[in-house]
Amino acid sequence: MKHFVKGFVLLGLISSALICSVNAQNANNDTLLSIMREEVCSNLNKLKAREVPAYFASLKAEELHKVTLTSDFGLSSTDDVHTRVLAPYVRVSSPQWDNYAGRGRTTFAEIFDDPGIYTIALPLKGCDPSIVRNAVRKGLEHSYAEGVLAYRSMLDRGDTTGQEYDSLLSFSAAPSVFYYEADMSEEEKNIDKSQLCRYIDDASRIFREYEDLRLGRVSLISLVKRTHFVNTEGTVIAQNRRTFTLVVEAGAKAADGTMCRLEDDVFTFSQSGLPSPSELEKKVRSLAERVVAVSKAPQVDEYSGPVIISEDVAAALLNRILGRRLESKRRDSDLDDFYKFKGQRILPPAFQVYADPTLKSYKGHELIGHYMYDDEGVMGQRVECIKNGVLQQYVTGRTATDGFFKSNGHGRSCAGLEPVAQMSNLIVESSEPYSDEELRAMLVAELKKQGMEYGFYIRSANCGYAVRESARENAKIDMIPVEVYRVFADGREDQLMRGARMKGNPVELLSHIEAAGREAHVYTGRCGSPKGFIEMSVVSPALYLSRVEMKSDKAGERNSSVSAFVQSTGDRTPAADTPLDSVIFEAMADEMGHVLGKIQSECDEVPLLVDFLLDRTVTTEVVSSSGACLNAVDGKVDNRLSVSVIAGDSTAVSSTRPYALSQTMMPDSLDYWMLRRSLALKSDSAYIDACRQVDDIRQKSKADGDAGAAASQVPRKLPPAVWMGRSAFDGACTAVSMEKLADSLSAVFMEYPHVVSNKVTVSQKRSNYYRLTSDGQKIMQPDTLFGIKARVEVECGGRTAGDTYTLNVGGMGDLPTEEEIKAELRTFAEHLCRKCGADSMVENYRGPVLYVDDEAVNLFRLSLSSNMLFGTYADIDSEVYPSFLSVSQIGEDTEYNGMKLKGFRQVDADGQRHASLTVIENGKLKHRLSGRFSAAGSPESTGNSVFVRIGGEIRVRTGLYAIRVQSDKTVPLRKLYRKLLKSAKDAGLDHAYIVRSSRTAPDELLRVDVSTGKEKLVVGNIVKPDSRRAVMKIKDASEEEIVHPGYGGGGIFISPKAVLLEDVELNVKD
């Protein structure tokens, strides 16, 4: 037997040795890992020789492919993100005190002082050694420079003396580790998105059967991550992560306007761990029935007494109370309300609390907080945090804190941020568990003892938040119980309640925990912290607490049924083969009739305008660098719906800006049911808000005696109009062709050794705007934008220069040839190299300046895009331009001097034709531009309503369409140049300036010698004069013109190619 055991052990050792050998060989064959290992050490050796030496460096390469599938009431959306980044990390000075010594706090100051996420994108495909080496060197240099800056800043502040933790190491030692997992197979990585969309669509469509629901969503997140980690201590790690997270959400609105919301989730490491369709259907129906019941339940009153909280609420609550407080933070004792309790009992003796990232599952439940090695290359370890109710240990990273000097494998962060101690899997257990019946008996007994009629059982809750503060009275926990049951002491049936808010001091809440149940629930969370969102799990049984304070959470919002969705409209569903454009307008027309009918029959305030607007946008974008693709987004759909209601009369009118709550994101796929439902709900919100605004204005006017102040905001009654443009989605180019173009264009910059960074972005944005108003405007206006941007940085002689090349057209077919674009990019790169070696402008200047090309256009555009043409900046007939300049709007002409005006639209967003008119005549303002809303000097619409999206919000506003600036006195550009020199010479100056901007030479500043006419490129952070004041200084204009197309929302613009300004100040900004 002994010989057998010895042989078995020997066989195991041989097997382990073979595995290690294979892993080592695989690691040597991993090009990315090999380059990282070589470069991190060689670069550290160079950084050690600097004035402030570096002593440690690490590199983490993270490839992440995250697919999020979301289905709302049976309609799915897809978000597919694939990135590959390199995160450098450098520590300077010494482990005793380095650039991170004063950091690691949890204060808001630390969050704002943090230099932020810094990563460098790596190619998604392949591993070009030169690209990786350049990224490593640039990244380590950047991280070193940031480290030196932080270290010197601490020295200047005096952080190295008289501090509580000066005696602690800034960075503790850790053993070197070798661990290598081979990359996952394509079969393991890939998912069938179509099949999974059907899976969640079938489930979320069930929510349609419940008329009271406002929210019915099923989401599935598929995540594949591969991480390479190396450091200068010899640690080498390559590990994989494959996860699936399923989330079911349901929400219903109570009669008082409170939104009641419940969710359930499933986490698994494999697709086979997801619920079957029938199991998922049960979850959906259960959640829907529960949340509808909650929305109809009565509201709780204030309460203080014993409660039972379910295992899922307990897990969420303990995450808020214990999760962050059991993470060691340097210099955190002043914020840590647990600090004084180390070595003391904070829970009953039966309670054990530990953190263990090595656990992949717990009693059959898979744990998202599992990992092998943390983000500092330290093996994850089990940590006994609370033993027999006594607080003993925190989870730690490599940053030493008082009482905890070594890492236990919990140094975690998102790529590009400093790793700090973060929770993994937090397990709460009791050696004396009780059944549900026994916990209930405890509750009833306590109620009877205190002479109370009822207590509470909290089944579900929204997580809320927790705040850490030094003073115990400031530390707090805030949770919102959703399903709350009154448990009566006399044995009556439990009563469902809602509208509770649970608040309290975290330490005090822990002190009221008396007992735990037998069954455990897993809370799957992504904990937000200054170091990113970190995946973690909390496992807890149900808990009995002797006292909890709850307050009534009043909504404070009156409900409305003005346009509540009526399920019977479902019988108007168009045929399956109906084009989507027709479906959209059918839903809009039917709901417009429904809304107006209900308002007229049931409400006092009849709206002046009801406006439905849908923006369907599809974006494809590819980013490449040095001939390799860094990122690609193929056909990202963004559908946004807006409902605007304007109510009132000439004395009081509601805001013309859409109410924020009347806008909503829509699923990628749309149908009649969803459109009708969303329009109805948003009409309800918009109408309520409009009526409130009108009431407020009338009451204020009555109190102030100021009637008629809002008359100018009354919308015009425009004639009905129908305009259906050709869909922007026709003839779109493919992501493959865009990637090929981006790779080819970015490869140009490899010809220039001084180029240290380059990114070429090729993007295509296609939008269809659908609009229907109560005035009878029915518009479908397409908009397309195809853009190329090249962001380039060069370094010459220790100086750097960077800028962006921009080319916008309507579609790929409108581009110059590829060779022509490459020629422009070469010119652009050469311009940056010259700029890098140019002298600096160090003194302010006052004198003549020549504005050329885009600078001339922008001077006019900015002066006109202000309130001059749309607001009240200047009165009609006032002088706003020099007398020889006039400005006109081009109406229906699609050509100018034989050239097609690119980006021209036939009608505006109201369906009105653009008026041909003179806006500024001989320098005097004669006519303002307007759309649906009137403006002084614009008695009728001039056809200038435009569709815009600002910060995700879609709306209609007044804007420019096709503008021409012309001069009565023009000279050839060469003569204008001579006038510049003469003017400067007459002013006694030895030089003048030209400001010029173009695609290939943006923001160009040229100093011109008055005597020789020689131009010299200079650089400087200068402040140019305000455009409205600057135009009044124009003395001459060139006869040559420049035509800017109307892509990108700026409108077509025609102006002189150059203008000469007198007495201009160019000030150097500090």
SVG drawing of the C-alpha trace seen along z (x, -y; Angstrom):
<svg xmlns="http://www.w3.org/2000/svg" viewBox="-66 -104 87 106">
<polyline fill="none" stroke="black" stroke-width="0.4" points="0.0,0.0 2.8,-2.4 4.5,-1.7 1.2,-2.4 0.8,-5.7 4.4,-6.7 3.9,-5.7 0.6,-7.7 2.3,-10.8 5.2,-10.5 2.8,-10.1 1.0,-13.3 4.3,-15.2 5.3,-14.1 1.9,-15.1 2.1,-18.5 5.6,-19.0 4.4,-18.1 1.5,-20.5 3.9,-23.3 6.2,-22.5 3.4,-22.7 2.1,-25.9 5.6,-27.4 5.9,-26.4 2.5,-27.9 3.5,-31.1 6.7,-31.3 4.6,-31.0 2.3,-33.8 3.7,-36.8 1.9,-39.4 3.0,-38.0 6.6,-37.6 6.8,-41.2 5.2,-42.4 7.7,-40.4 10.7,-41.7 9.6,-45.4 8.4,-45.9 11.9,-45.0 13.9,-46.8 11.9,-49.9 12.1,-49.9 15.9,-49.7 15.8,-53.0 13.3,-54.6 15.5,-53.7 18.2,-56.0 15.9,-59.1 16.1,-61.8 13.1,-60.3 13.7,-56.6 11.0,-54.1 11.2,-50.9 8.3,-48.9 6.2,-48.5 3.5,-46.2 1.5,-45.8 -2.0,-44.4 -3.4,-43.6 -7.1,-43.0 -9.2,-41.8 -12.9,-42.2 -15.8,-41.1 -19.1,-42.1 -22.4,-41.5 -25.5,-42.9 -28.9,-41.7 -31.9,-43.5 -35.5,-42.8 -38.4,-45.1 -41.8,-43.6 -40.6,-41.2 -38.4,-43.6 -34.7,-43.2 -31.6,-45.5 -28.0,-44.6 -24.8,-46.2 -21.6,-44.5 -18.4,-45.9 -15.0,-44.4 -11.9,-46.1 -8.2,-45.2 -6.3,-47.6 -2.9,-47.9 -2.8,-49.3 0.6,-50.4 1.4,-50.9 4.5,-52.5 5.6,-53.3 8.4,-55.7 10.8,-56.5 10.7,-53.5 8.3,-51.0 8.7,-53.0 7.0,-56.1 6.0,-56.4 3.5,-58.2 0.6,-56.2 1.3,-56.7 -1.2,-59.5 -3.9,-57.8 -6.2,-54.9 -8.7,-57.0 -12.4,-56.8 -13.1,-60.5 -14.6,-62.5 -11.3,-64.5 -9.5,-61.3 -12.0,-60.5 -11.5,-63.9 -7.7,-64.0 -7.3,-60.6 -5.7,-61.0 -8.4,-58.7 -8.4,-55.7 -5.4,-55.5 -5.2,-52.7 -3.7,-52.3 -5.8,-50.5 -4.2,-47.5 -5.1,-45.9 -8.0,-43.6 -6.5,-41.1 -3.0,-39.7 -0.1,-41.0 2.2,-43.3 5.4,-43.5 6.3,-47.0 2.8,-48.3 2.8,-46.5 6.3,-47.7 5.5,-51.3 2.3,-51.1 4.3,-49.6 7.0,-52.3 4.5,-55.1 2.3,-53.8 5.1,-53.3 6.5,-56.7 3.1,-58.3 2.5,-56.4 6.0,-57.3 5.4,-61.0 2.1,-60.9 3.8,-59.1 6.5,-61.7 4.0,-64.5 1.9,-62.9 5.1,-62.2 6.4,-65.8 2.9,-67.1 2.9,-65.1 6.3,-66.5 5.1,-70.0 2.1,-69.5 4.2,-68.0 2.5,-64.7 5.6,-62.8 5.8,-64.2 3.6,-64.0 1.1,-61.6 -0.5,-58.7 0.8,-56.1 4.3,-57.4 5.7,-54.2 3.8,-51.9 5.2,-50.7 3.5,-52.2 3.8,-48.9 4.1,-45.5 6.1,-42.6 4.4,-39.7 5.8,-36.5 6.4,-36.2 3.9,-33.9 3.7,-32.0 0.2,-31.0 -0.8,-30.4 -4.2,-29.4 -4.4,-28.8 -6.7,-31.1 -10.3,-29.9 -11.4,-28.3 -13.7,-30.2 -16.5,-27.8 -16.2,-28.7 -16.1,-32.5 -18.8,-32.8 -22.6,-32.9 -25.5,-32.7 -26.9,-36.2 -30.0,-35.4 -30.9,-32.4 -30.3,-34.2 -32.4,-37.2 -35.3,-34.8 -34.8,-33.3 -35.2,-36.7 -37.8,-38.0 -40.1,-35.1 -39.7,-35.7 -40.2,-39.4 -43.1,-39.3 -45.1,-37.6 -45.0,-41.0 -47.5,-42.3 -50.2,-40.2 -50.0,-42.5 -51.7,-45.8 -50.5,-47.5 -46.8,-47.1 -44.7,-50.1 -41.4,-48.1 -41.0,-44.6 -37.4,-43.7 -35.2,-40.7 -31.4,-41.3 -28.6,-38.9 -24.9,-39.9 -22.3,-37.6 -18.8,-38.5 -15.5,-37.0 -12.3,-38.4 -8.7,-37.4 -6.0,-39.1 -2.2,-39.1 -0.3,-40.4 3.4,-40.9 5.4,-42.8 9.1,-43.6 9.2,-41.1 8.8,-38.2 5.1,-37.5 3.5,-36.2 -0.2,-35.5 -2.6,-34.8 -6.2,-33.9 -9.6,-33.8 -13.1,-34.6 -16.4,-33.5 -19.7,-34.6 -23.4,-35.1 -25.7,-37.3 -29.5,-37.2 -31.6,-39.9 -35.4,-40.1 -37.1,-43.4 -40.7,-44.4 -42.2,-47.7 -45.7,-49.1 -46.9,-52.6 -49.1,-53.0 -52.1,-55.4 -50.0,-58.1 -47.3,-58.0 -44.8,-55.8 -42.9,-53.5 -42.7,-50.0 -39.9,-47.9 -38.7,-44.3 -35.9,-42.3 -34.4,-38.8 -31.1,-37.6 -29.2,-34.5 -25.4,-34.3 -23.5,-31.5 -20.1,-30.7 -21.6,-28.8 -24.6,-29.2 -25.9,-25.8 -26.4,-27.3 -29.1,-29.7 -32.7,-28.8 -34.7,-26.8 -37.4,-28.7 -40.1,-27.3 -38.1,-28.2 -37.6,-31.7 -41.3,-32.0 -42.1,-31.2 -39.7,-33.9 -41.3,-36.4 -44.8,-35.7 -44.0,-35.6 -42.2,-38.9 -45.1,-40.5 -47.8,-39.3 -45.8,-40.4 -45.0,-43.9 -48.6,-44.5 -49.8,-43.4 -47.3,-45.8 -48.5,-48.7 -52.0,-48.2 -51.0,-47.7 -51.5,-50.4 -48.6,-52.5 -46.8,-51.9 -46.8,-54.3 -43.7,-55.1 -42.5,-52.1 -39.9,-51.2 -39.8,-47.6 -38.7,-44.1 -38.6,-42.8 -37.6,-39.8 -35.7,-40.4 -35.5,-37.8 -32.3,-36.2 -32.0,-38.3 -32.7,-41.5 -30.2,-40.5 -27.5,-39.8 -28.1,-43.2 -28.2,-45.0 -25.0,-43.3 -23.3,-44.2 -24.0,-47.9 -23.1,-47.6 -20.1,-45.2 -18.9,-45.1 -17.0,-48.4 -16.3,-48.5 -14.3,-45.2 -12.0,-46.6 -8.7,-48.0 -7.9,-51.5 -4.8,-53.5 -5.4,-56.5 -9.0,-55.4 -9.4,-55.2 -10.9,-58.7 -13.6,-57.5 -14.0,-53.9 -16.8,-53.5 -15.7,-49.9 -12.1,-50.8 -12.7,-51.0 -14.4,-47.6 -11.5,-45.5 -11.2,-42.7 -14.7,-43.4 -18.0,-41.5 -20.3,-43.3 -22.6,-40.3 -24.0,-37.4 -21.5,-34.7 -23.0,-32.2 -22.2,-34.5 -19.2,-33.8 -18.3,-36.2 -15.5,-35.5 -14.4,-36.6 -13.2,-33.9 -12.5,-34.5 -11.4,-30.9 -15.1,-29.8 -16.6,-29.3 -20.0,-28.3 -21.8,-28.1 -24.4,-25.4 -25.1,-25.2 -25.1,-28.9 -22.3,-30.2 -20.4,-33.3 -19.4,-36.3 -16.7,-37.3 -14.6,-34.2 -11.1,-34.6 -7.7,-32.9 -5.4,-35.9 -6.2,-39.5 -5.2,-42.6 -1.8,-42.8 -0.9,-39.3 -1.5,-37.9 -3.4,-34.6 -6.8,-35.1 -7.2,-33.8 -9.9,-33.1 -10.1,-35.9 -11.8,-35.3 -13.3,-38.8 -15.7,-38.1 -15.3,-35.0 -17.8,-34.1 -19.2,-37.6 -15.8,-39.3 -14.3,-41.6 -10.9,-40.3 -9.6,-41.0 -10.1,-43.1 -9.5,-42.1 -6.3,-43.7 -4.2,-44.5 -0.5,-45.3 -1.0,-48.8 -0.2,-48.4 -2.7,-49.7 -2.7,-49.9 -2.8,-46.3 -2.8,-44.7 0.6,-44.7 0.4,-42.1 -2.0,-41.4 -4.5,-38.5 -5.3,-38.6 -8.0,-41.4 -6.1,-44.1 -8.7,-44.8 -9.5,-47.5 -10.7,-48.2 -8.0,-48.3 -6.1,-51.6 -6.8,-52.3 -4.8,-51.7 -5.7,-48.4 -7.0,-48.8 -8.6,-46.4 -12.0,-45.3 -14.4,-42.6 -14.7,-39.3 -17.2,-36.7 -18.6,-37.7 -20.1,-34.8 -22.3,-35.2 -23.1,-32.0 -24.6,-31.1 -23.7,-28.0 -27.2,-28.3 -29.6,-28.6 -33.4,-28.8 -36.3,-27.8 -38.6,-30.4 -41.3,-29.3 -38.9,-29.7 -37.9,-33.2 -41.5,-34.1 -42.2,-32.9 -39.4,-35.1 -41.0,-38.1 -44.5,-37.4 -43.2,-36.8 -41.3,-40.1 -44.4,-41.9 -46.5,-40.5 -43.8,-41.3 -43.8,-45.0 -47.6,-45.1 -47.4,-45.9 -50.1,-45.0 -47.8,-44.1 -44.3,-43.8 -42.9,-43.5 -41.4,-40.9 -39.4,-42.5 -39.3,-40.2 -37.6,-42.5 -35.9,-45.9 -34.0,-48.2 -30.3,-48.3 -30.1,-51.9 -26.8,-53.3 -24.4,-53.5 -22.2,-56.3 -19.0,-56.0 -18.3,-58.9 -16.1,-59.3 -19.0,-60.4 -21.4,-57.6 -24.3,-59.9 -23.3,-60.7 -22.7,-57.2 -26.0,-55.9 -27.7,-53.2 -30.6,-53.9 -32.7,-51.1 -36.1,-51.1 -38.1,-48.0 -40.5,-47.1 -42.5,-44.1 -43.3,-44.6 -45.7,-42.4 -47.4,-43.3 -47.1,-40.3 -49.9,-40.5 -49.3,-39.4 -52.8,-38.0 -52.2,-35.6 -54.2,-37.4 -53.2,-36.9 -50.1,-38.9 -50.9,-42.1 -48.9,-43.3 -47.7,-46.9 -45.4,-49.3 -43.8,-52.7 -41.3,-52.1 -37.8,-53.5 -35.4,-51.9 -32.7,-54.1 -30.3,-53.8 -26.8,-53.7 -24.9,-50.7 -23.3,-49.7 -26.5,-50.0 -28.3,-47.9 -25.7,-45.2 -26.2,-45.3 -29.9,-44.6 -29.3,-41.3 -30.5,-38.5 -30.8,-35.4 -30.3,-33.9 -32.3,-31.6 -31.2,-28.3 -31.5,-29.0 -29.1,-31.4 -29.4,-33.8 -26.6,-35.1 -26.5,-38.8 -24.7,-39.3 -23.3,-42.9 -21.0,-45.2 -19.8,-47.5 -19.1,-51.0 -16.0,-52.5 -13.3,-55.1 -11.5,-52.2 -14.4,-51.2 -17.2,-48.7 -16.0,-45.5 -17.8,-42.2 -18.6,-40.7 -21.1,-38.4 -22.7,-38.4 -24.2,-35.2 -26.6,-35.5 -29.5,-33.8 -32.6,-35.6 -32.2,-37.7 -34.3,-38.6 -33.6,-42.1 -35.0,-43.3 -35.4,-46.9 -35.5,-48.6 -36.8,-52.1 -38.9,-52.6 -40.4,-55.7 -43.2,-56.2 -41.7,-57.0 -44.3,-59.5 -44.1,-59.9 -45.3,-63.4 -46.5,-63.1 -50.1,-63.0 -51.0,-60.4 -52.9,-60.9 -54.9,-58.8 -55.1,-61.3 -53.7,-59.0 -53.2,-55.8 -52.4,-53.0 -55.6,-51.1 -54.9,-47.4 -57.7,-47.2 -55.5,-49.2 -53.7,-46.0 -56.3,-45.0 -55.0,-47.8 -51.7,-46.0 -50.7,-46.4 -49.9,-43.4 -46.6,-41.7 -45.3,-42.8 -46.1,-46.5 -42.9,-48.6 -41.6,-50.0 -41.9,-53.6 -45.7,-53.0 -46.0,-51.2 -44.3,-54.2 -46.7,-56.7 -49.8,-54.5 -48.9,-54.2 -48.3,-58.0 -51.5,-58.9 -53.6,-56.4 -52.1,-57.6 -52.4,-61.3 -56.2,-60.8 -56.4,-58.8 -54.5,-61.5 -56.4,-64.5 -59.7,-62.7 -59.2,-62.0 -57.9,-65.4 -60.8,-67.1 -63.4,-64.9 -61.8,-64.7 -59.5,-67.7 -59.9,-71.5 -56.5,-72.5 -56.5,-71.9 -53.0,-71.9 -51.7,-74.3 -49.5,-71.6 -48.8,-67.9 -45.6,-66.8 -44.4,-63.2 -40.8,-62.8 -38.8,-59.6 -35.1,-59.5 -33.8,-56.2 -30.0,-56.3 -27.6,-53.6 -23.9,-54.1 -20.9,-52.2 -17.5,-53.2 -14.0,-51.7 -10.8,-53.0 -7.4,-52.0 -3.8,-52.8 -0.7,-52.1 -2.6,-49.9 -4.4,-47.7 -8.0,-47.9 -8.3,-48.9 -12.1,-49.0 -15.1,-48.4 -18.8,-49.1 -21.0,-47.6 -24.5,-49.0 -25.2,-50.3 -28.9,-51.2 -30.1,-54.1 -33.9,-54.8 -35.2,-57.8 -38.7,-58.9 -39.8,-62.4 -43.3,-63.7 -43.7,-67.5 -46.9,-69.1 -47.3,-72.9 -50.3,-74.2 -51.6,-77.6 -52.5,-80.8 -51.1,-84.2 -50.7,-85.0 -49.1,-81.8 -47.4,-79.1 -45.5,-76.0 -41.9,-75.5 -41.2,-74.8 -38.4,-72.4 -39.4,-68.8 -39.9,-67.6 -37.0,-65.3 -39.4,-62.5 -41.3,-62.7 -38.2,-61.3 -37.3,-57.7 -34.9,-55.2 -36.6,-52.6 -35.5,-49.0 -33.5,-48.4 -36.5,-46.6 -39.9,-48.4 -43.5,-47.4 -46.9,-49.0 -47.7,-47.9 -44.5,-49.3 -44.8,-52.6 -48.4,-53.1 -47.6,-52.2 -44.6,-54.5 -46.3,-57.4 -49.2,-57.1 -47.1,-57.0 -44.9,-59.8 -47.9,-61.9 -49.2,-61.5 -46.0,-62.8 -45.6,-65.6 -49.3,-66.8 -49.1,-66.7 -45.9,-68.8 -47.2,-71.3 -50.3,-71.9 -48.2,-72.3 -46.1,-74.9 -49.1,-76.9 -50.6,-76.8 -47.4,-78.1 -47.0,-80.9 -50.6,-82.0 -50.3,-82.0 -47.1,-84.0 -48.5,-86.4 -51.6,-86.9 -49.3,-87.6 -47.0,-89.9 -49.6,-91.5 -47.5,-90.7 -49.7,-89.3 -48.7,-88.6 -45.0,-87.9 -45.1,-84.6 -46.9,-85.7 -43.9,-85.3 -43.7,-81.6 -47.1,-80.7 -46.4,-78.4 -47.4,-79.4 -50.3,-77.6 -48.4,-76.1 -50.2,-74.7 -50.3,-70.9 -47.4,-69.4 -46.3,-65.9 -42.7,-65.2 -41.3,-61.7 -37.6,-61.6 -35.6,-58.7 -34.5,-56.5 -31.0,-57.2 -30.6,-53.4 -30.5,-52.8 -27.1,-52.2 -25.1,-52.1 -21.5,-50.9 -20.3,-47.9 -18.1,-47.8 -15.7,-45.6 -15.0,-48.2 -14.8,-50.9 -12.2,-48.8 -10.2,-48.3 -10.2,-52.0 -9.3,-52.9 -6.4,-50.4 -5.1,-51.7 -5.3,-55.4 -3.7,-54.9 -0.8,-53.0 0.3,-56.3 1.6,-57.5 4.1,-54.7 6.1,-56.6 6.8,-59.3 9.2,-58.3 8.3,-61.4 4.6,-60.3 4.3,-58.7 0.5,-58.2 -2.1,-58.0 -5.8,-57.0 -7.9,-57.1 -11.7,-56.9 -14.0,-56.1 -17.6,-56.6 -21.0,-56.4 -24.0,-57.9 -27.4,-57.4 -30.6,-58.9 -34.3,-59.0 -36.4,-61.6 -40.1,-60.8 -42.4,-63.6 -46.2,-64.0 -47.9,-67.0 -51.4,-67.9 -51.2,-70.7 -50.9,-68.1 -47.1,-68.0 -46.0,-64.6 -42.3,-64.5 -39.7,-61.8 -36.4,-63.5 -33.2,-61.5 -29.7,-62.7 -26.4,-61.0 -22.9,-61.7 -19.7,-59.9 -16.6,-61.1 -12.9,-60.5 -10.9,-61.8 -7.3,-61.3 -5.9,-62.2 -2.1,-62.4 0.7,-63.3 4.3,-63.9 7.4,-64.4 10.5,-66.2 13.4,-67.4 11.6,-66.9 8.5,-68.9 5.2,-67.5 2.3,-68.6 -1.0,-67.1 -4.1,-67.9 -7.1,-66.4 -7.7,-66.0 -11.5,-66.0 -13.3,-65.2 -17.1,-65.0 -19.3,-64.0 -22.7,-62.5 -21.6,-59.0 -18.6,-56.9 -19.3,-57.6 -18.8,-61.3 -15.3,-60.8 -12.2,-61.8 -10.2,-58.9 -8.3,-56.9 -5.0,-58.1 -6.2,-61.7 -7.1,-61.3 -3.7,-59.7 -2.0,-62.6 -3.9,-65.0 -2.9,-62.9 0.7,-63.1 0.4,-66.9 -1.3,-66.9 1.5,-64.8 4.2,-67.1 2.3,-70.1 2.4,-68.7 6.1,-68.0 6.7,-71.6 4.5,-72.8 6.4,-70.7 9.6,-72.6 8.0,-76.0 8.7,-79.0 6.2,-80.0 4.2,-83.2 5.1,-84.7 3.8,-88.3 0.3,-89.6 -0.3,-91.2 -2.6,-94.1 -2.8,-94.9 -4.2,-93.6 -4.9,-89.9 -5.9,-88.0 -8.4,-85.2 -8.2,-82.5 -10.2,-79.4 -12.0,-77.8 -11.1,-80.6 -13.0,-83.0 -16.0,-80.7 -16.1,-80.1 -15.8,-83.8 -19.0,-84.4 -20.7,-81.2 -20.2,-81.9 -21.4,-85.5 -24.6,-84.4 -25.2,-81.3 -25.6,-83.4 -28.7,-85.2 -28.3,-87.6 -30.5,-85.7 -32.7,-83.8 -33.0,-85.9 -32.8,-89.4 -29.1,-90.2 -29.7,-93.1 -32.7,-95.1 -34.0,-95.1 -32.2,-97.8 -29.3,-98.0 -25.8,-97.7 -24.3,-94.3 -21.8,-93.9 -19.7,-96.4 -21.7,-98.3 -20.2,-96.5 -21.2,-93.0 -24.6,-91.4 -26.0,-88.0 -28.7,-86.0 -30.4,-82.7 -30.5,-80.5 -34.0,-79.1 -34.8,-76.4 -31.6,-76.6 -29.7,-73.3 -26.7,-74.7 -24.4,-77.6 -22.3,-78.8 -22.8,-75.5 -21.7,-73.5 -24.2,-71.2 -24.8,-72.3 -24.0,-69.1 -26.2,-68.5 -29.1,-70.6 -32.6,-69.7 -35.8,-70.4 -37.8,-71.3 -37.2,-72.0 -38.3,-70.0 -41.8,-71.6 -42.2,-70.6 -41.8,-74.2 -39.8,-75.4 -36.7,-77.5 -37.4,-81.1 -35.0,-83.0 -34.4,-86.3 -31.8,-88.9 -31.0,-88.6 -28.4,-91.4 -28.3,-94.1 -25.4,-96.5 -24.5,-95.6 -27.9,-96.1 -30.1,-93.4 -33.2,-93.2 -34.8,-89.8 -34.5,-87.1 -34.8,-83.4 -37.4,-81.4 -39.5,-78.2 -42.6,-77.4 -42.0,-80.0 -42.0,-83.6 -39.2,-86.1 -39.1,-89.9 -38.4,-90.7 -39.7,-87.3 -43.5,-87.6 -43.7,-84.2 -41.7,-81.0 -38.5,-81.2 -38.2,-77.4 -35.4,-77.2 -36.6,-74.4 -34.0,-71.7 -33.8,-68.3 -31.0,-68.1 -29.8,-65.7 -28.1,-67.3 -26.8,-65.1 -29.0,-62.2 -32.1,-64.5 -33.8,-65.0 -35.7,-68.1 -36.6,-70.7 -35.0,-74.1 -34.2,-77.0 -30.9,-76.7 -29.0,-77.7 -29.7,-75.9 -27.9,-77.6 -26.3,-80.9 -24.2,-83.2 -22.0,-86.1 -21.1,-88.5 -19.1,-91.7 -19.7,-94.8 -15.9,-95.4 -13.7,-92.5 -10.1,-92.1 -8.1,-89.1 -6.5,-87.1 -3.0,-88.1 -3.9,-91.8 -5.5,-91.2 -2.2,-89.7 -0.4,-92.9 -3.0,-95.0 -2.2,-93.0 1.5,-93.9 0.8,-97.6 -1.6,-98.0 0.9,-96.5 3.7,-98.7 1.5,-101.8 0.8,-100.9 4.6,-100.7 4.7,-96.9 7.5,-94.7 5.2,-91.7 1.6,-90.8 -0.4,-87.5 -2.4,-85.2 -4.8,-82.7 -5.7,-79.9 -7.3,-76.6 -8.0,-73.7 -8.2,-69.9 -4.5,-69.4 -3.4,-72.4 -5.9,-73.1 -5.3,-76.1 -2.4,-77.5 -0.8,-80.7 1.6,-82.4 3.8,-85.4 4.6,-87.5 7.6,-89.7 6.4,-93.1 9.7,-93.9 10.2,-90.6 6.7,-89.1 8.2,-85.9 5.8,-83.6 6.9,-81.7 4.8,-79.1 4.5,-79.8 2.5,-78.1 0.7,-79.5 -2.4,-79.1 -4.0,-82.3 -7.3,-83.9 -9.1,-85.2 -11.6,-88.0 -15.4,-87.4 -16.8,-86.7 -19.6,-89.3 -17.1,-92.1 -14.5,-90.7 -16.7,-90.9 -17.1,-94.7 -13.4,-95.0 -13.4,-93.5 -12.0,-96.0 -11.7,-93.9 -12.8,-90.5 -11.4,-88.3 -13.2,-87.8 -12.5,-84.1 -15.2,-82.2 -15.3,-79.0 -18.3,-76.7 -18.8,-74.5 -21.2,-71.6 -24.1,-71.1 -23.0,-67.9 -22.7,-67.5 -25.6,-69.8 -23.9,-73.1 -25.8,-74.0 -24.4,-75.0 -22.2,-78.1 -20.7,-80.3 -18.4,-83.1 -15.3,-85.0 -12.2,-82.7 -10.3,-85.4 -11.1,-88.6 -8.8,-91.3 -9.4,-92.6 -7.9,-95.8 -6.9,-96.4 -7.3,-92.8 -6.0,-91.5 -4.4,-88.1 -3.6,-87.4 -1.4,-84.6 -3.3,-82.5 -1.4,-81.7"/>
</svg>
